Amino acid sequence: MTKDDIIALPNAHLRKRSSKVGFISDDIKQLVTAMKDATLDWEDSRKHEVGVALAAIQVDKPLRIVVIRNNFDNKEDRNFRVFINPEITKFEGITEEDYEGCLSVRDVYGKVPRNTKIRVRALDVNGKEIRITAEGFLARVFQHEIDHTNGKLFVDHIKDNPDAFFVLGEDGHLIKLNYEKDVRDNPILW
Ligand code: ZN
C-alpha cells in the first residue's frame, strides 16, 4: 500500500466502528505490513511531519488494528509496534491539551485534551497478550488510534472549541484557523 490508500475526511467510513480481529491470519499480517508501508510512504511525501501511527480503518479496512512507530524522536527508525484489538483498561494521570494531527484529516491540526496516563491491553501480531502503561505522548497516540477503531476522530473532541483548530504553514509552524469561516461549517470535517 501507498499513501494513496489512506482515506481522509469526509469519507464516512472513518466514523464507523471497526470489528475485532479473530484469528491472526496471513491476510492480517499482510495488512499490518501494508499499513506500515502506507504510513512511511505518506511520511516521505511530507516535509515537516512524521507518520507516527495508523489504524486499519485509515486504509479502509474496518478491523481493530493499530501500528505505532517505535521511536517518536528518531525518524530514521522506521520500525513499528503492532497492536491488535487494543483497548484502554484504565485512564489515569491528568487531562492535558496538546496538538494532534491525523493522516485522515488533511492539513488540519487540533489542540486536543487527553489523559496523560493510560493502561492498554492488546495482542501482538503473534496473538500474544500485551499490557502497557503508556504516559505522555505515547498515551496520547494510543487514545487517538483507539478512537479510530471506534469511529472517532480528534476533531470530534474539539468541535465546539473555537480556539482549538490550526493549519500547518509552509514553514512548518501552526497557524490558528478562523473557526467561523474555516471550521464550524466546513463540510470536509463533519
Ligand atoms: Zn488519526
Backbone and ligand atoms as CSV (ligand in chain L), in Angstrom:
chain,resi,resn,atom,element,x,y,z
A,1,MET,N,N,0.837,-1.204,0.000
A,1,MET,CA,C,0.000,0.000,0.000
A,1,MET,C,C,0.868,1.249,0.000
A,2,THR,N,N,0.286,2.336,-0.503
A,2,THR,CA,C,0.983,3.617,-0.518
A,2,THR,C,C,0.115,4.663,0.195
A,3,LYS,N,N,0.626,5.880,0.242
A,3,LYS,CA,C,-0.139,6.970,0.874
A,3,LYS,C,C,-1.502,7.162,0.199
A,4,ASP,N,N,-1.612,6.785,-1.073
A,4,ASP,CA,C,-2.877,6.964,-1.784
A,4,ASP,C,C,-3.967,6.000,-1.309
A,5,ASP,N,N,-3.584,4.985,-0.550
A,5,ASP,CA,C,-4.582,4.070,0.023
A,5,ASP,C,C,-5.164,4.600,1.329
A,6,ILE,N,N,-4.602,5.689,1.842
A,6,ILE,CA,C,-5.099,6.266,3.101
A,6,ILE,C,C,-6.326,7.124,2.797
A,7,ILE,N,N,-7.428,6.803,3.470
A,7,ILE,CA,C,-8.655,7.584,3.244
A,7,ILE,C,C,-8.690,8.768,4.219
A,8,ALA,N,N,-9.409,9.806,3.821
A,8,ALA,CA,C,-9.470,11.014,4.645
A,8,ALA,C,C,-10.901,11.522,4.703
A,9,LEU,N,N,-11.179,12.349,5.703
A,9,LEU,CA,C,-12.483,13.015,5.775
A,9,LEU,C,C,-12.710,13.791,4.469
A,10,PRO,N,N,-13.907,13.863,3.945
A,10,PRO,CA,C,-15.185,13.474,4.573
A,10,PRO,C,C,-15.615,12.022,4.339
A,11,ASN,N,N,-14.716,11.098,4.064
A,11,ASN,CA,C,-15.089,9.691,3.884
A,11,ASN,C,C,-15.770,9.161,5.165
A,12,ALA,N,N,-17.022,8.755,5.040
A,12,ALA,CA,C,-17.826,8.367,6.204
A,12,ALA,C,C,-17.364,7.060,6.844
A,13,HIS,N,N,-16.560,6.277,6.131
A,13,HIS,CA,C,-16.057,5.021,6.715
A,13,HIS,C,C,-15.253,5.294,7.985
A,14,LEU,N,N,-14.614,6.456,8.040
A,14,LEU,CA,C,-13.785,6.798,9.204
A,14,LEU,C,C,-14.610,6.910,10.486
A,15,ARG,N,N,-15.916,7.083,10.347
A,15,ARG,CA,C,-16.743,7.222,11.551
A,15,ARG,C,C,-17.486,5.920,11.888
A,16,LYS,N,N,-17.032,4.817,11.285
A,16,LYS,CA,C,-17.621,3.503,11.601
A,16,LYS,C,C,-16.761,2.781,12.628
A,17,ARG,N,N,-17.418,1.980,13.464
A,17,ARG,CA,C,-16.710,1.183,14.450
A,17,ARG,C,C,-16.094,-0.032,13.760
A,18,SER,N,N,-14.822,-0.312,14.028
A,18,SER,CA,C,-14.148,-1.453,13.414
A,18,SER,C,C,-14.436,-2.740,14.185
A,19,SER,N,N,-14.295,-3.880,13.490
A,19,SER,CA,C,-14.551,-5.190,14.105
A,19,SER,C,C,-13.294,-5.763,14.736
A,20,LYS,N,N,-13.527,-6.612,15.731
A,20,LYS,CA,C,-12.408,-7.309,16.369
A,20,LYS,C,C,-11.762,-8.289,15.404
A,21,VAL,N,N,-10.455,-8.473,15.541
A,21,VAL,CA,C,-9.751,-9.489,14.774
A,21,VAL,C,C,-9.880,-10.801,15.533
A,22,GLY,N,N,-10.303,-11.858,14.820
A,22,GLY,CA,C,-10.377,-13.169,15.458
A,22,GLY,C,C,-9.030,-13.858,15.325
A,23,PHE,N,N,-8.889,-14.644,14.286
A,23,PHE,CA,C,-7.636,-15.353,14.017
A,23,PHE,C,C,-6.675,-14.419,13.272
A,24,ILE,N,N,-5.419,-14.393,13.718
A,24,ILE,CA,C,-4.435,-13.524,13.051
A,24,ILE,C,C,-3.836,-14.296,11.871
A,25,SER,N,N,-4.549,-14.206,10.744
A,25,SER,CA,C,-4.190,-14.971,9.541
A,25,SER,C,C,-3.057,-14.288,8.782
A,26,ASP,N,N,-2.599,-14.946,7.715
A,26,ASP,CA,C,-1.588,-14.332,6.847
A,26,ASP,C,C,-2.114,-13.045,6.219
A,27,ASP,N,N,-3.415,-13.012,5.914
A,27,ASP,CA,C,-4.016,-11.797,5.357
A,27,ASP,C,C,-3.893,-10.623,6.335
A,28,ILE,N,N,-4.110,-10.926,7.612
A,28,ILE,CA,C,-3.994,-9.875,8.643
A,28,ILE,C,C,-2.542,-9.402,8.712
A,29,LYS,N,N,-1.608,-10.340,8.685
A,29,LYS,CA,C,-0.184,-9.970,8.753
A,29,LYS,C,C,0.216,-9.129,7.541
A,30,GLN,N,N,-0.335,-9.467,6.378
A,30,GLN,CA,C,-0.059,-8.674,5.170
A,30,GLN,C,C,-0.655,-7.272,5.289
A,31,LEU,N,N,-1.830,-7.192,5.904
A,31,LEU,CA,C,-2.454,-5.888,6.104
A,31,LEU,C,C,-1.583,-5.022,7.027
A,32,VAL,N,N,-1.050,-5.633,8.072
A,32,VAL,CA,C,-0.173,-4.909,9.009
A,32,VAL,C,C,1.038,-4.332,8.256
A,33,THR,N,N,1.650,-5.140,7.417
A,33,THR,CA,C,2.801,-4.675,6.625
A,33,THR,C,C,2.388,-3.538,5.692
A,34,ALA,N,N,1.217,-3.688,5.076
A,34,ALA,CA,C,0.726,-2.659,4.150
A,34,ALA,C,C,0.458,-1.344,4.882
A,35,MET,N,N,-0.030,-1.440,6.123
A,35,MET,CA,C,-0.300,-0.227,6.925
A,35,MET,C,C,1.002,0.518,7.231
A,36,LYS,N,N,2.042,-0.244,7.568
A,36,LYS,CA,C,3.348,0.381,7.836
A,36,LYS,C,C,3.877,1.051,6.572
A,37,ASP,N,N,3.782,0.347,5.447
A,37,ASP,CA,C,4.266,0.887,4.162
A,37,ASP,C,C,3.546,2.192,3.815
A,38,ALA,N,N,2.223,2.196,3.987
A,38,ALA,CA,C,1.435,3.385,3.639
A,38,ALA,C,C,1.834,4.568,4.522
A,39,THR,N,N,2.058,4.301,5.813
A,39,THR,CA,C,2.440,5.373,6.749
A,39,THR,C,C,3.790,5.970,6.366
A,40,LEU,N,N,4.747,5.109,6.048
A,40,LEU,CA,C,6.092,5.599,5.690
A,40,LEU,C,C,6.076,6.327,4.346
A,41,ASP,N,N,5.258,5.827,3.422
A,41,ASP,CA,C,5.141,6.493,2.124
A,41,ASP,C,C,4.550,7.899,2.305
A,42,TRP,N,N,3.570,7.998,3.185
A,42,TRP,CA,C,2.979,9.317,3.490
A,42,TRP,C,C,4.065,10.222,4.080
A,43,GLU,N,N,4.800,9.693,5.060
A,43,GLU,CA,C,5.847,10.496,5.709
A,43,GLU,C,C,6.871,11.006,4.686
A,44,ASP,N,N,7.244,10.132,3.760
A,44,ASP,CA,C,8.249,10.511,2.761
A,44,ASP,C,C,7.752,11.624,1.834
A,45,SER,N,N,6.427,11.804,1.797
A,45,SER,CA,C,5.861,12.834,0.917
A,45,SER,C,C,5.664,14.167,1.639
A,46,ARG,N,N,5.954,14.202,2.948
A,46,ARG,CA,C,5.703,15.399,3.745
A,46,ARG,C,C,7.016,15.984,4.246
A,47,LYS,N,N,7.049,17.298,4.260
A,47,LYS,CA,C,8.287,17.979,4.603
A,47,LYS,C,C,8.508,18.057,6.111
A,48,HIS,N,N,7.448,18.373,6.869
A,48,HIS,CA,C,7.644,18.721,8.282
A,48,HIS,C,C,7.021,17.713,9.238
A,49,GLU,N,N,6.444,16.636,8.722
A,49,GLU,CA,C,5.657,15.777,9.609
A,49,GLU,C,C,6.204,14.346,9.690
A,50,VAL,N,N,5.838,13.670,10.777
A,50,VAL,CA,C,6.221,12.274,10.975
A,50,VAL,C,C,4.956,11.421,10.975
A,51,GLY,N,N,5.033,10.270,10.311
A,51,GLY,CA,C,3.914,9.327,10.339
A,51,GLY,C,C,4.025,8.505,11.610
A,52,VAL,N,N,3.326,8.950,12.637
A,52,VAL,CA,C,3.504,8.374,13.975
A,52,VAL,C,C,2.758,7.049,14.137
A,53,ALA,N,N,1.571,6.962,13.561
A,53,ALA,CA,C,0.748,5.770,13.783
A,53,ALA,C,C,-0.369,5.707,12.755
A,54,LEU,N,N,-0.986,4.533,12.675
A,54,LEU,CA,C,-2.107,4.365,11.744
A,54,LEU,C,C,-3.035,3.269,12.270
A,55,ALA,N,N,-4.329,3.458,12.061
A,55,ALA,CA,C,-5.321,2.423,12.364
A,55,ALA,C,C,-5.815,1.856,11.033
A,56,ALA,N,N,-6.232,0.587,11.049
A,56,ALA,CA,C,-6.587,-0.097,9.796
A,56,ALA,C,C,-7.714,0.603,9.039
A,57,ILE,N,N,-8.651,1.219,9.769
A,57,ILE,CA,C,-9.758,1.902,9.077
A,57,ILE,C,C,-9.223,3.022,8.181
A,58,GLN,N,N,-8.032,3.521,8.479
A,58,GLN,CA,C,-7.477,4.608,7.662
A,58,GLN,C,C,-7.015,4.135,6.281
A,59,VAL,N,N,-6.876,2.808,6.131
A,59,VAL,CA,C,-6.672,2.263,4.781
A,59,VAL,C,C,-7.938,1.499,4.358
A,60,ASP,N,N,-9.067,1.941,4.949
A,60,ASP,CA,C,-10.392,1.452,4.585
A,60,ASP,C,C,-10.625,-0.013,4.941
A,61,LYS,N,N,-9.920,-0.512,5.961
A,61,LYS,CA,C,-10.159,-1.874,6.453
A,61,LYS,C,C,-10.705,-1.759,7.876
A,62,PRO,N,N,-11.994,-2.059,8.066
A,62,PRO,CA,C,-12.614,-1.833,9.379
A,62,PRO,C,C,-12.292,-2.921,10.399
A,63,LEU,N,N,-11.015,-3.015,10.742
A,63,LEU,CA,C,-10.544,-4.008,11.725
A,63,LEU,C,C,-9.781,-3.290,12.835
A,64,ARG,N,N,-9.847,-3.883,14.043
A,64,ARG,CA,C,-9.228,-3.217,15.202
A,64,ARG,C,C,-7.726,-3.531,15.244
A,65,ILE,N,N,-6.994,-2.837,14.377
A,65,ILE,CA,C,-5.535,-2.996,14.290
A,65,ILE,C,C,-4.921,-1.605,14.271
A,66,VAL,N,N,-3.834,-1.453,15.058
A,66,VAL,CA,C,-3.136,-0.170,15.141
A,66,VAL,C,C,-1.634,-0.435,15.026
A,67,VAL,N,N,-0.936,0.382,14.250
A,67,VAL,CA,C,0.533,0.321,14.241
A,67,VAL,C,C,1.057,1.657,14.759
A,68,ILE,N,N,2.046,1.582,15.648
A,68,ILE,CA,C,2.612,2.791,16.261
A,68,ILE,C,C,4.128,2.760,16.113
A,69,ARG,N,N,4.669,3.858,15.701
A,69,ARG,CA,C,6.114,3.985,15.492
A,69,ARG,C,C,6.882,3.658,16.764
A,70,ASN,N,N,7.970,2.936,16.573
A,70,ASN,CA,C,8.846,2.524,17.673
A,70,ASN,C,C,9.443,3.687,18.434
A,71,ASN,N,N,9.893,4.677,17.665
A,71,ASN,CA,C,10.699,5.747,18.240
A,71,ASN,C,C,10.190,7.076,17.671
A,72,PHE,N,N,9.580,7.895,18.536
A,72,PHE,CA,C,8.986,9.145,18.057
A,72,PHE,C,C,10.039,10.221,17.777
A,73,ASP,N,N,11.210,10.056,18.344
A,73,ASP,CA,C,12.227,11.115,18.247
A,73,ASP,C,C,13.192,10.914,17.100
A,74,ASN,N,N,13.255,9.704,16.573
A,74,ASN,CA,C,14.223,9.418,15.516
A,74,ASN,C,C,13.518,8.872,14.278
A,75,LYS,N,N,13.338,9.757,13.289
A,75,LYS,CA,C,12.646,9.389,12.045
A,75,LYS,C,C,13.335,8.250,11.297
A,76,GLU,N,N,14.655,8.106,11.538
A,76,GLU,CA,C,15.432,7.068,10.845
A,76,GLU,C,C,14.998,5.670,11.281
A,77,ASP,N,N,14.456,5.571,12.493
A,77,ASP,CA,C,13.947,4.282,12.975
A,77,ASP,C,C,12.567,4.083,12.349
A,78,ARG,N,N,12.504,3.242,11.329
A,78,ARG,CA,C,11.257,3.064,10.572
A,78,ARG,C,C,10.482,1.823,11.014
A,79,ASN,N,N,10.740,1.371,12.249
A,79,ASN,CA,C,10.021,0.218,12.793
A,79,ASN,C,C,8.759,0.659,13.538
A,80,PHE,N,N,7.822,-0.280,13.619
A,80,PHE,CA,C,6.553,-0.022,14.292
A,80,PHE,C,C,6.286,-1.116,15.322
A,81,ARG,N,N,5.449,-0.787,16.302
A,81,ARG,CA,C,4.878,-1.808,17.159
A,81,ARG,C,C,3.431,-2.033,16.713
A,82,VAL,N,N,2.979,-3.266,16.811
A,82,VAL,CA,C,1.659,-3.638,16.300
A,82,VAL,C,C,0.742,-3.994,17.466
A,83,PHE,N,N,-0.473,-3.445,17.439
A,83,PHE,CA,C,-1.448,-3.724,18.497
A,83,PHE,C,C,-2.755,-4.163,17.861
A,84,ILE,N,N,-3.139,-5.402,18.171
A,84,ILE,CA,C,-4.379,-5.951,17.624
A,84,ILE,C,C,-5.436,-5.987,18.739
A,85,ASN,N,N,-6.648,-5.566,18.392
A,85,ASN,CA,C,-7.752,-5.439,19.364
A,85,ASN,C,C,-7.344,-4.632,20.599
A,86,PRO,N,N,-6.724,-3.470,20.416
A,86,PRO,CA,C,-6.276,-2.702,21.583
A,86,PRO,C,C,-7.454,-2.106,22.350
A,87,GLU,N,N,-7.357,-2.107,23.669
A,87,GLU,CA,C,-8.377,-1.420,24.463
A,87,GLU,C,C,-7.737,-0.752,25.662
A,88,ILE,N,N,-8.326,0.366,26.034
A,88,ILE,CA,C,-7.852,1.087,27.215
A,88,ILE,C,C,-8.557,0.500,28.424
A,89,THR,N,N,-7.760,-0.013,29.372
A,89,THR,CA,C,-8.362,-0.646,30.548
A,89,THR,C,C,-8.460,0.322,31.717
A,90,LYS,N,N,-7.674,1.419,31.655
A,90,LYS,CA,C,-7.735,2.394,32.746
A,90,LYS,C,C,-7.222,3.753,32.282
A,91,PHE,N,N,-7.961,4.800,32.648
A,91,PHE,CA,C,-7.500,6.181,32.405
A,91,PHE,C,C,-6.912,6.710,33.702
A,92,GLU,N,N,-5.675,7.223,33.609
A,92,GLU,CA,C,-5.018,7.752,34.801
A,92,GLU,C,C,-4.424,9.119,34.501
A,93,GLY,N,N,-3.601,9.608,35.411
A,93,GLY,CA,C,-2.940,10.890,35.212
A,93,GLY,C,C,-3.923,12.041,35.253
A,94,ILE,N,N,-3.609,13.079,34.488
A,94,ILE,CA,C,-4.481,14.243,34.411
A,94,ILE,C,C,-4.855,14.465,32.941
A,95,THR,N,N,-5.753,15.401,32.688
A,95,THR,CA,C,-6.099,15.742,31.307
A,95,THR,C,C,-5.234,16.909,30.869
A,96,GLU,N,N,-4.625,16.756,29.692
A,96,GLU,CA,C,-3.761,17.814,29.174
A,96,GLU,C,C,-4.085,18.066,27.710
A,97,GLU,N,N,-4.010,19.332,27.311
A,97,GLU,CA,C,-4.241,19.671,25.899
A,97,GLU,C,C,-2.919,19.723,25.157
A,98,ASP,N,N,-2.893,19.152,23.960
A,98,ASP,CA,C,-1.701,19.309,23.117
A,98,ASP,C,C,-2.115,19.137,21.655
A,99,TYR,N,N,-1.196,19.459,20.766
A,99,TYR,CA,C,-1.512,19.417,19.341
A,99,TYR,C,C,-1.555,17.984,18.817
A,100,GLU,N,N,-2.513,17.748,17.925
A,100,GLU,CA,C,-2.619,16.455,17.250
A,100,GLU,C,C,-2.942,16.667,15.785
A,101,GLY,N,N,-2.367,15.816,14.950
A,101,GLY,CA,C,-2.749,15.792,13.550
A,101,GLY,C,C,-3.164,14.376,13.213
A,102,CYS,N,N,-3.629,14.175,11.989
A,102,CYS,CA,C,-4.107,12.857,11.599
A,102,CYS,C,C,-3.950,12.710,10.092
A,103,LEU,N,N,-3.467,11.550,9.659
A,103,LEU,CA,C,-3.285,11.323,8.228
A,103,LEU,C,C,-4.616,11.358,7.480
A,104,SER,N,N,-5.718,11.194,8.224
A,104,SER,CA,C,-7.041,11.183,7.607
A,104,SER,C,C,-7.797,12.503,7.775
A,105,VAL,N,N,-7.138,13.501,8.359
A,105,VAL,CA,C,-7.728,14.843,8.471
A,105,VAL,C,C,-6.712,15.778,7.842
A,106,ARG,N,N,-6.829,15.972,6.547
A,106,ARG,CA,C,-5.740,16.608,5.790
A,106,ARG,C,C,-5.484,18.042,6.232
A,107,ASP,N,N,-4.254,18.264,6.642
A,107,ASP,CA,C,-3.697,19.601,6.907
A,107,ASP,C,C,-4.269,20.326,8.124
A,108,VAL,N,N,-5.245,19.733,8.801
A,108,VAL,CA,C,-5.810,20.390,9.987
A,108,VAL,C,C,-5.202,19.770,11.240
A,109,TYR,N,N,-4.842,20.653,12.187
A,109,TYR,CA,C,-4.323,20.209,13.485
A,109,TYR,C,C,-5.250,20.715,14.564
A,110,GLY,N,N,-5.239,20.027,15.711
A,110,GLY,CA,C,-6.108,20.472,16.795
A,110,GLY,C,C,-5.422,20.349,18.135
A,111,LYS,N,N,-5.884,21.177,19.072
A,111,LYS,CA,C,-5.409,21.075,20.451
A,111,LYS,C,C,-6.428,20.236,21.193
A,112,VAL,N,N,-6.028,18.994,21.527
A,112,VAL,CA,C,-6.989,18.003,21.994
A,112,VAL,C,C,-6.690,17.606,23.442
A,113,PRO,N,N,-7.713,17.611,24.310
A,113,PRO,CA,C,-7.493,17.145,25.678
A,113,PRO,C,C,-7.406,15.611,25.724
A,114,ARG,N,N,-6.387,15.108,26.381
A,114,ARG,CA,C,-6.223,13.643,26.554
A,114,ARG,C,C,-5.680,13.366,27.946
A,115,ASN,N,N,-5.885,12.124,28.394
A,115,ASN,CA,C,-5.275,11.703,29.658
A,115,ASN,C,C,-3.769,11.520,29.485
A,116,THR,N,N,-3.016,11.886,30.504
A,116,THR,CA,C,-1.558,11.798,30.408
A,116,THR,C,C,-1.052,10.383,30.665
A,117,LYS,N,N,-1.926,9.532,31.208
A,117,LYS,CA,C,-1.501,8.157,31.506
A,117,LYS,C,C,-2.682,7.209,31.314
A,118,ILE,N,N,-2.426,6.115,30.599
A,118,ILE,CA,C,-3.478,5.108,30.415
A,118,ILE,C,C,-2.862,3.709,30.481
A,119,ARG,N,N,-3.715,2.748,30.700
A,119,ARG,CA,C,-3.270,1.345,30.577
A,119,ARG,C,C,-3.970,0.721,29.384
A,120,VAL,N,N,-3.190,-0.031,28.616
A,120,VAL,CA,C,-3.694,-0.615,27.373
A,120,VAL,C,C,-3.472,-2.120,27.387
A,121,ARG,N,N,-4.474,-2.825,26.865
A,121,ARG,CA,C,-4.334,-4.273,26.664
A,121,ARG,C,C,-4.564,-4.548,25.180
A,122,ALA,N,N,-3.734,-5.409,24.596
A,122,ALA,CA,C,-3.856,-5.720,23.167
A,122,ALA,C,C,-3.204,-7.075,22.915
A,123,LEU,N,N,-3.237,-7.497,21.651
A,123,LEU,CA,C,-2.477,-8.677,21.227
A,123,LEU,C,C,-1.374,-8.205,20.294
A,124,ASP,N,N,-0.236,-8.902,20.307
A,124,ASP,CA,C,0.775,-8.608,19.298
A,124,ASP,C,C,0.449,-9.422,18.043
A,125,VAL,N,N,1.311,-9.309,17.038
A,125,VAL,CA,C,0.998,-9.917,15.751
A,125,VAL,C,C,1.057,-11.453,15.807
A,126,ASN,N,N,1.618,-11.984,16.892
A,126,ASN,CA,C,1.622,-13.439,17.088
A,126,ASN,C,C,0.481,-13.907,17.992
A,127,GLY,N,N,-0.379,-12.972,18.369
A,127,GLY,CA,C,-1.520,-13.335,19.199
A,127,GLY,C,C,-1.229,-13.367,20.687
A,128,LYS,N,N,-0.062,-12.898,21.067
A,128,LYS,CA,C,0.320,-12.896,22.487
A,128,LYS,C,C,-0.192,-11.619,23.146
A,129,GLU,N,N,-0.713,-11.757,24.387
A,129,GLU,CA,C,-1.253,-10.575,25.063
A,129,GLU,C,C,-0.152,-9.592,25.472
A,130,ILE,N,N,-0.424,-8.316,25.243
A,130,ILE,CA,C,0.494,-7.242,25.637
A,130,ILE,C,C,-0.261,-6.360,26.622
A,131,ARG,N,N,0.401,-5.974,27.700
A,131,ARG,CA,C,-0.167,-4.969,28.614
A,131,ARG,C,C,0.833,-3.848,28.768
A,132,ILE,N,N,0.398,-2.625,28.545
A,132,ILE,CA,C,1.302,-1.485,28.558
A,132,ILE,C,C,0.712,-0.371,29.409
A,133,THR,N,N,1.561,0.272,30.206
A,133,THR,CA,C,1.186,1.545,30.819
A,133,THR,C,C,1.850,2.623,29.982
A,134,ALA,N,N,1.045,3.455,29.331
A,134,ALA,CA,C,1.582,4.483,28.441
A,134,ALA,C,C,1.428,5.852,29.085
A,135,GLU,N,N,2.471,6.661,28.951
A,135,GLU,CA,C,2.429,8.014,29.503
A,135,GLU,C,C,2.812,9.021,28.433
A,136,GLY,N,N,2.439,10.274,28.664
A,136,GLY,CA,C,2.862,11.367,27.791
A,136,GLY,C,C,2.394,11.182,26.362
A,137,PHE,N,N,3.300,11.397,25.418
A,137,PHE,CA,C,2.923,11.375,24.001
A,137,PHE,C,C,2.404,10.005,23.572
A,138,LEU,N,N,3.011,8.929,24.089
A,138,LEU,CA,C,2.535,7.586,23.723
A,138,LEU,C,C,1.090,7.379,24.190
A,139,ALA,N,N,0.766,7.882,25.364
A,139,ALA,CA,C,-0.617,7.780,25.873
A,139,ALA,C,C,-1.565,8.519,24.930
A,140,ARG,N,N,-1.152,9.689,24.462
A,140,ARG,CA,C,-1.943,10.472,23.513
A,140,ARG,C,C,-2.138,9.702,22.206
A,141,VAL,N,N,-1.068,9.102,21.697
A,141,VAL,CA,C,-1.147,8.359,20.435
A,141,VAL,C,C,-2.113,7.177,20.573
A,142,PHE,N,N,-2.013,6.447,21.666
A,142,PHE,CA,C,-2.931,5.313,21.878
A,142,PHE,C,C,-4.388,5.788,21.915
A,143,GLN,N,N,-4.650,6.880,22.604
A,143,GLN,CA,C,-6.033,7.372,22.702
A,143,GLN,C,C,-6.543,7.780,21.320
A,144,HIS,N,N,-5.698,8.435,20.544
A,144,HIS,CA,C,-6.062,8.860,19.180
A,144,HIS,C,C,-6.354,7.631,18.299
A,145,GLU,N,N,-5.485,6.625,18.368
A,145,GLU,CA,C,-5.631,5.449,17.493
A,145,GLU,C,C,-6.791,4.563,17.914
A,146,ILE,N,N,-6.965,4.367,19.215
A,146,ILE,CA,C,-8.072,3.526,19.683
A,146,ILE,C,C,-9.396,4.227,19.375
A,147,ASP,N,N,-9.413,5.562,19.415
A,147,ASP,CA,C,-10.584,6.314,18.929
A,147,ASP,C,C,-10.913,5.927,17.486
A,148,HIS,N,N,-9.873,5.813,16.638
A,148,HIS,CA,C,-10.116,5.438,15.238
A,148,HIS,C,C,-10.851,4.102,15.154
A,149,THR,N,N,-10.466,3.138,15.994
A,149,THR,CA,C,-11.119,1.822,15.931
A,149,THR,C,C,-12.586,1.916,16.364
A,150,ASN,N,N,-12.923,3.016,17.057
A,150,ASN,CA,C,-14.314,3.229,17.490
A,150,ASN,C,C,-15.032,4.264,16.625
A,151,GLY,N,N,-14.415,4.631,15.502
A,151,GLY,CA,C,-15.054,5.558,14.572
A,151,GLY,C,C,-15.014,7.011,15.009
A,152,LYS,N,N,-14.068,7.349,15.855
A,152,LYS,CA,C,-13.977,8.715,16.365
A,152,LYS,C,C,-12.684,9.381,15.896
A,153,LEU,N,N,-12.767,10.676,15.556
A,153,LEU,CA,C,-11.597,11.423,15.085
A,153,LEU,C,C,-11.270,12.540,16.072
A,154,PHE,N,N,-10.028,13.014,16.033
A,154,PHE,CA,C,-9.632,14.021,17.031
A,154,PHE,C,C,-10.495,15.283,16.942
A,155,VAL,N,N,-10.945,15.626,15.728
A,155,VAL,CA,C,-11.755,16.840,15.577
A,155,VAL,C,C,-13.089,16.724,16.331
A,156,ASP,N,N,-13.559,15.481,16.519
A,156,ASP,CA,C,-14.830,15.287,17.215
A,156,ASP,C,C,-14.736,15.693,18.692
A,157,HIS,N,N,-13.534,15.636,19.258
A,157,HIS,CA,C,-13.351,16.014,20.672
A,157,HIS,C,C,-13.368,17.521,20.869
A,158,ILE,N,N,-13.109,18.269,19.807
A,158,ILE,CA,C,-12.894,19.715,19.963
A,158,ILE,C,C,-13.858,20.536,19.101
A,159,LYS,N,N,-14.889,19.885,18.603
A,159,LYS,CA,C,-15.717,20.548,17.581
A,159,LYS,C,C,-16.371,21.847,18.057
A,160,ASP,N,N,-16.538,22.005,19.372
A,160,ASP,CA,C,-17.160,23.230,19.875
A,160,ASP,C,C,-16.149,24.244,20.391
A,161,ASN,N,N,-14.871,23.966,20.222
A,161,ASN,CA,C,-13.845,24.876,20.754
A,161,ASN,C,C,-13.244,25.744,19.648
A,162,PRO,N,N,-13.620,27.010,19.608
A,162,PRO,CA,C,-13.160,27.878,18.506
A,162,PRO,C,C,-11.659,28.152,18.523
A,163,ASP,N,N,-10.986,27.848,19.640
A,163,ASP,CA,C,-9.549,28.141,19.729
A,163,ASP,C,C,-8.678,26.920,19.480
A,164,ALA,N,N,-9.273,25.803,19.078
A,164,ALA,CA,C,-8.519,24.549,19.063
A,164,ALA,C,C,-8.041,24.098,17.686
A,165,PHE,N,N,-8.374,24.852,16.628
A,165,PHE,CA,C,-8.069,24.379,15.263
A,165,PHE,C,C,-6.949,25.171,14.604
A,166,PHE,N,N,-6.041,24.434,13.962
A,166,PHE,CA,C,-4.851,25.038,13.356
A,166,PHE,C,C,-4.587,24.419,11.983
A,167,VAL,N,N,-3.765,25.119,11.207
A,167,VAL,CA,C,-3.327,24.588,9.923
A,167,VAL,C,C,-1.807,24.698,9.875
A,168,LEU,N,N,-1.167,23.784,9.175
A,168,LEU,CA,C,0.291,23.800,9.087
A,168,LEU,C,C,0.726,24.772,7.988
A,169,GLY,N,N,1.508,25.762,8.380
A,169,GLY,CA,C,2.012,26.730,7.400
A,169,GLY,C,C,3.173,26.173,6.602
A,170,GLU,N,N,3.529,26.847,5.552
A,170,GLU,CA,C,4.625,26.439,4.651
A,170,GLU,C,C,5.923,26.149,5.403
A,171,ASP,N,N,6.190,26.940,6.446
A,171,ASP,CA,C,7.452,26.814,7.178
A,171,ASP,C,C,7.379,25.788,8.297
A,172,GLY,N,N,6.247,25.079,8.422
A,172,GLY,CA,C,6.131,24.047,9.447
A,172,GLY,C,C,5.543,24.535,10.758
A,173,HIS,N,N,5.178,25.823,10.824
A,173,HIS,CA,C,4.540,26.334,12.034
A,173,HIS,C,C,3.021,26.234,11.934
A,174,LEU,N,N,2.388,26.123,13.109
A,174,LEU,CA,C,0.929,26.016,13.119
A,174,LEU,C,C,0.294,27.403,13.201
A,175,ILE,N,N,-0.730,27.594,12.374
A,175,ILE,CA,C,-1.428,28.878,12.317
A,175,ILE,C,C,-2.882,28.619,12.695
A,176,LYS,N,N,-3.422,29.441,13.594
A,176,LYS,CA,C,-4.800,29.232,14.050
A,176,LYS,C,C,-5.801,29.470,12.917
A,177,LEU,N,N,-6.772,28.565,12.819
A,177,LEU,CA,C,-7.805,28.706,11.789
A,177,LEU,C,C,-8.930,29.615,12.286
A,178,ASN,N,N,-9.578,30.272,11.366
A,178,ASN,CA,C,-10.758,31.065,11.671
A,178,ASN,C,C,-11.935,30.096,11.838
A,179,TYR,N,N,-12.411,29.954,13.086
A,179,TYR,CA,C,-13.414,28.936,13.407
A,179,TYR,C,C,-14.710,29.129,12.614
A,180,GLU,N,N,-15.218,30.356,12.588
A,180,GLU,CA,C,-16.488,30.617,11.887
A,180,GLU,C,C,-16.351,30.354,10.387
A,181,LYS,N,N,-15.212,30.771,9.844
A,181,LYS,CA,C,-15.037,30.735,8.396
A,181,LYS,C,C,-14.553,29.360,7.889
A,182,ASP,N,N,-13.595,28.770,8.605
A,182,ASP,CA,C,-12.922,27.582,8.063
A,182,ASP,C,C,-13.244,26.267,8.777
A,183,VAL,N,N,-13.898,26.338,9.929
A,183,VAL,CA,C,-14.060,25.108,10.713
A,183,VAL,C,C,-15.528,24.731,10.907
A,184,ARG,N,N,-16.301,25.620,11.498
A,184,ARG,CA,C,-17.627,25.266,12.022
A,184,ARG,C,C,-18.538,24.615,10.979
A,185,ASP,N,N,-18.572,25.180,9.779
A,185,ASP,CA,C,-19.492,24.651,8.763
A,185,ASP,C,C,-18.730,24.009,7.602
A,186,ASN,N,N,-17.503,23.605,7.864
A,186,ASN,CA,C,-16.682,23.031,6.787
A,186,ASN,C,C,-17.125,21.590,6.492
A,187,PRO,N,N,-17.705,21.338,5.323
A,187,PRO,CA,C,-18.240,20.003,5.024
A,187,PRO,C,C,-17.170,18.927,4.944
A,188,ILE,N,N,-15.917,19.332,4.845
A,188,ILE,CA,C,-14.839,18.335,4.802
A,188,ILE,C,C,-14.624,17.721,6.183
A,189,LEU,N,N,-14.872,18.492,7.218
A,189,LEU,CA,C,-14.588,17.996,8.575
A,189,LEU,C,C,-15.751,17.240,9.217
A,190,TRP,N,N,-16.985,17.574,8.870
A,190,TRP,CA,C,-18.105,16.992,9.631
A,190,TRP,C,C,-19.048,16.163,8.782
L,1,ZN,ZN,ZN,-5.539,9.666,13.089
